[in-house]
Amino acid sequence: MEKIHGKPIDVTKLKPQVLKDVAKKLQTVKDISRELKERYPQVHQDKCYICASAAATPFAQIHGFQYVRCNECGHLYTTVRYSTENLLEFYRDNEHYSTGTYADPSSYRYRIDNVARPKVEFLERYAPQKGKLIDAGSGIGDIPLVAKENGWDAVGVEISTHSVAFGKEKMGAPLVQDSFEHYLVSVPDESIDAISLIGFLEHTTDPLS
């Protein structure tokens, strides 16, 4: 069996703003959790997203959210969530995941070279050809940017207004502002050669779909 190890990352260069004030970062996460609770109605999740079993064991409580582990498949999930529509609205408007996490001016170039580039190189080990690549939940577009430089017909699909603006204006990234599910409807299946879903599935309400 081939074993592929993770890439070496200097977290002090990747997330300097977080490390400079960890307490502030934690407070921001708490504030986001509170904002979600106050802004949107919660949906109760009474079965596993993966195997649909209702049997689960309490795992942890974080920022008021109860996490449980599925007794059948081991998947970890929260007992309440938010609707797809509400999540899309939140991610479209919120700046934290763009300017605060991925688009820090002091680190995004490091992110391109040390996070995005190794991921594209990993893809190219297995892709039969450099064709149409869709990167779902693309953030500031670092992955499609590198892929395009490498000869791919690449596009990043991102819901965040702030991330798309930053990626296009500062980096020239090939980005489309849309939800991944909606964008796919307009693209013929046979025209797609590769899709990347990095840090994406955990943000969806129907990961199997």
Buried (B, 14 or more C-beta within 10 A) or exposed (E): EEEEEEEEBEEEBBBEBBEEEEEEBEEBEEEBBEEBBEEBEBEEBEEBBBBEEEEBEEBEEEEEBBBBBBEBEEBBBBBBBBEBEBBBBBBBEBBBBBBBBBBBEEBBEBBBEBBBBBBBEEBBEEBEEBBBBBBBBBBBBBBBBBBBEBEBBBBBBBBBBBBBBBBBEBBEBBBBBBBBBEBBEEEEEEEEBBBBEBEBEEBBBEBEE
